[in-house]
Amino acid sequence: CPTLKNYQLVLSGKKNGKTLEQKLTGIIPAGDCGMPEVYWFGDLTGDGFPELIFVSVYEEKNTFTLMVSEGTDSGMLLRPEAEWTIGSCK
């Protein structure tokens, strides 16, 4: 694992002509190493904005978080839609 200090996961982009910045730290589990990894990205909703699946790796499990593009004018770029965990295959 890397040594992390003051780690933050921040997403920035343009939406409805405004530049937005959204902190994802705390929304997505950190995992044993302190930071999630991007597992997959694509445009599931067809709105031109990406959806992301993050994976948080633990010794005995992996937790996946699906973040979907936020279509409303909420000031958010992504919102958590689903989370699931797969346990160790041992």
Buried (B, 14 or more C-beta within 10 A) or exposed (E): EEEEEEEEBEBEBEBEEEEBEBEBEEBBBBBEBEBBEEBEEEEBEEEEBBBBBBBBBBEEEBBBBBBBBBEEEEEBBBBEBEBEEEEEEE
